[in-house]
Amino acid sequence: MGGGLVAALFIWFDPSVIVDAHIWPQWDVWMLPPFFLAALLATVDWCFPGIVLGVGVMFKGQLLMLGPVLALWPLLSGRYGALGRVVSGFVLATG
């Protein structure tokens, strides 16, 4: 499976999107664009995709449920440098 398909499946079956869409329906679904951009930047090995996700968390708090997914992605694929960039991006964005 390609990285884009995996990222799309993560957002399709994401519990925070399901809760936001079906339990508390709203017009402002702010969590989709930051996660899509962070997943895209993680697939092309951009520095600090966690910054995008950290800024998105400031708009919509349910995005915090996606943080471990984006951090586990490079860990399970064995890219420890990318894991450091994601985690340090979270720290920089929330700092």
Summary of the structure (lengths in Angstrom):
residues: 95
radius of gyration: 12.8
end to end distance: 35.0
largest distance: 38.4
contacts: 282
relative contact order: 0.17
helix: 76%
strand: 0%
